Amino acid sequence: MLTERWSGVQLRPSPPPSLRRGRDQGADGLLLVAHGSSCVAGSSEMRLLGAAVAAARSDLAVELGFLELADPPAGVAMDMLIARGCRRIVVQPMILLAAGHGKSDVPAVALEGRERHPDVEIICASPLGVVPELLAVAAANLDAAGAMGLPLLVVARGTSDPDANADAVKAARLLAEWIGVRSVDVAYTGVTWPTVPEVLQRLRALGNRRVALFFWFLANGRLVERAREQVAGSGLDVVDAGYFGPDPRLIPVLEQRRQEALGGVPRVNCDTCSYRSPWPGMESRLSEPIGVGHSQLALEHRHTHR
């Protein structure tokens, strides 16, 4: 059983390793690609969500793969779909904010799949993004935790992508607007600023004694666990509303992204993306090859936006 608190919606633990619920021969395929974690609970939560998607879409062949730290790798999961007879596959990032994993590593999985399976149509979808459905889940979790009305702290995964970091601030502000709170801060678990300890210190210095906490994370992991340790030692009374977790209310968002991909209208922000706009100090990232991270693809795959 998963002991970490993530939301008020309970799903059956320990799904089977295969997500074979959809029909096979001639079926459309859906490849869910999660980051992966050395935290067993985190990877298990992604498998729970994958199993819930497969159960909800019995007309699809659904498989879950990981970029790293968990099995099966995304490329292997794609091969599983093709072995099941799929000739059209949507590759869906199980990622909230579009940083390097969503803009480069997951698209690289799709590119690599096209090279190995030129007779299969492989389409890359967009990360989940900041949408009302996610805000509603976060608000419901805060309500269930008894955290409504408290100063709000949203913790997100820090990245080197300014665009993704800004989206985390947008998510925090929109969540505060959604629940009617006039005090909101965002902190990052690393890579960028402000860090969790820095924001906790600032909240305490401003005279706060009790605050609400929500993690803008899909699943548990080492970053969430470390942040919770930092919160526990802050001296603040923190009402922890958890993170999204394998919540079935995420399934409609994933389906929306799949439909957008099939329609050729992915939601990828280009205007302030550091792969397209020359950010000071990051000029070398402009048109950087896709997959320079986990996928390790050949350099001929240049970063493009559709």
N, C-alpha and C positions, 0 to 999 in steps of 0.2 A: 504493500500500500504506500501511496505517496503521503508523506507526513507534512510537507510544506503547504502553507496556506496560499491559495492563488485566487479563488473566487468562491461564490456561493453555489455554483452549479456543479453537481457531482456526476462523474462518468465512471463506468466500470473500469477498474484497473487491469493491467496486464493483458492487452490485446494480443492476439496471435501475431507472430512475426510477419506473416503474409497478410496483405490487405485485399486478398482475392474475393471481392464481393461483386464486382461488376462483371458483365458478360465479357467474353474473350474475343473469339474470332471476329474481325471486322469492327471491333469496338473502337470508339475514340478513347484515347488514353489521357490521363492526368498525372503528371509527375510532380509531386510536392517535394520541394527541395528546402530542407532546413539546414541551419548552420552546423548543428551538432555540438555536443558538450561532453566533457569528461565527467560531468555530474550526471549520475545515472538517472536521477529523478527528472532532470531537464529533458534528456533524450526520450525517456518514457512518456513524458507529457506530449511531446511531438508525435510519438507513435499513437497515443490516445486520440489526438486530433486527427491524424491521418485515418485512423480506423473510423472515426465519426464521419469524416467526409465520404469514405468508401460506403458506409452504411446508408448515408443520405442520398448518394448518387449511384444506385444499383445499375443504371444504364451506362456507367463509365467503368473502364478499367483503371484503378487507382493504385499507385505505388508511392512510397515515401523513400527518399534518399537523403544523404547528408553530404555537406561539403567537406567535413573533417570530423575527427574525434568520435565518430559513431558509425555503425554499419546499418544498412549497406551504403556504399558510396553512391552518389547520384547517378553516375554513369552506369553502374551495375543495375540500379533500379530502372533506368531507361531500357536497358537490355531485357529486363524482365517483362516490361510492357510490350516490347516488340515481339518477344517470344510468345506472348499471349495473343498475337495477331493484330496489334494496333498498327494502323497506318497513318494516323494523325494524332500527335501528342502535344498537349500544352504543358510547358514547363513553368510551374508556378512557384515563385520564391515565397517561402514561409518566413518572410522577413517584413518587419514593420516599416522601417525607414530606409530610403534608397541611398545607402552609402556604397562602398566598394563591393560588398557581397551581392547587393541587389543590382548594381549597375554593371558589374564586370564579371564576378565569379559565376553567378547563375546563368547569365547569357553565354558564358564560355561553355557551360555544360550543354546548352542547346547547340552551339556551333560545333562542338566536338561530336555530338550525336548526329548532326547532319553529315559530317564527314564520314562517319562510320556506317551510316544508314541513309544513303542518298535517295532511296526509294520511299522514305518515310517523311511525311510533312511534320516538321518540328517547329513549334511556335513558342516564343518566350513571352510570358506575361509580366506584369508589373508587381512590385511589392505592395503590401496592403495599404500603406500610406496613412494619412490622417483623415479619417472619414467619420461621419456621425454615428455609424454603427459601433465603432470602437469607443467613441466618447460615451455612448450609452452604456456599454459594458463596464467601462471604468467608473462611471457615475454610480451604477448599480452596486459595484463592489465597495465603493466608498460608503454608500448608504448602508449596505449590509454590515459593514464593520463599525458603524456608529461614528463615522468620521465627518459627516456633513457639517458644514459651517465652520470647521477649523481651518486655520492657515494651511495651504496645500503645498506639499513638496512632491514634485514629479521627478523620478530618477530615470534617466535614459542611458543607453549605451553610448559612450563617447566615441567619435570617429575622427579621422583626419579630413573628412569631407565637410566643408562649411555648410553646404546645402542641407545635408542630413542633420547636422547639429541645429541648424535654424528650424528645421521641421520639428525637432523635439521641443523647442521653445514654443512653436505654434501649437503643438498638441497640448502643452501645459496651459497655455493661455485659453485655448478653446475649452478645455476641460473646466477651468475655473469659471468661464462664462456659462458653461452648461449647468453647473451646480450652484451658481450664484455666489461664489467666494471672491472677495476683493483682495486677497493676499495669496500670491502664488510664486513659487520659486522652482527652478529646474536645476538639477545637478547631474553630473555625468560620472560614470564609473571609472573613467580613465581616458587617456589620450588627449583630451581637451579640457577646457575650464568652463565653469568652476567645478571642482571635484565635490564629492559628497561631504567629506569633512569640512571643506571650506564653507559650504552652504549651511551645514549644521551649526558651525561656529557663528555665522552671521545671524541665523535665526535666533540663537541664544542671546547674542549681543543686542538684538532688537527687543528683547524682553519676552519673547515667546516661551511658553512653558509646555504647551500641548499643540501638536501639529498632526495633520493627516499626511499619509505617505502612500503614493501609488507608483509602482514600477511600470514604465512603458516598455515592458518586455513580454515576449510571447510565452517564455517558459523559464523555469528555474535554471540556475547555473552558478558557476563560481563567482561571477560578477555580482549576481544578486545576493549570494551568501555573504560575500565580503562586505557589500554595502549594508546588509543587515547587521553585521558585526559592528560596523562603524556607527550605525544608528543606535545600537544598544549601548554603546559607550559614550553617547553624546550628552547625557544628562537631561535630555528632553523626554517628555512623555509623548511617544509617537504611536499613533493609531495606524497600524500597517494594514492597508487594504489589498495587499498582494499585487498580482500581475494578471495578465489576460488568461494564461493557462489554456488547457484544451477545452475551451468553452464552445459549445455548439452554436452560440450566437455569432461566431466567426465564420461559419460555413457560408452564409449568404455573401459575405465580403469576398471570400475566395471564389465563389461562383461568379460574382460580378466581374472580377479580374479575368477569369477564364473567358467569359463572354466578350469582354473588351478585346482580349488578345485575338479571339477568333474573328472579331470584326475589324481588326487592324487598327484599333484605337487604344494603344497602351498608355497608361498614365505615367509618363516619365517627365520630370521637370528638367528642362534644358537651359532655361534662362540664366540660372545661377549655379549650374553644375560645373565643378572644377575640372571635369574632363572636356568641357566645351569652352568655358570662359577662363582666360588666363588670370588666375588668382595670384596676388603677390606672394612670392616665395614658393608657389606651386606650378610655375610655368611648365615644368617638365611633365606634368600630368596631362597637359593638353593633348587630346587624341592618343592617350596612352593605350597600349595594346590591351584588349580584353583578356581577362584571366591571368593577370600578373600575380594574383594572390594564390588562392588554393588550387586553381585548375591547372596552372602551369602549361598553358597551351602555347603553340608556336606564335612568334611575334607577328606573323602576317595578319592576325585578327586584330584590326584596329578598332578602337572604341567609337561607335557611332550611335546616334539617337534616331529613332524613327519618328 
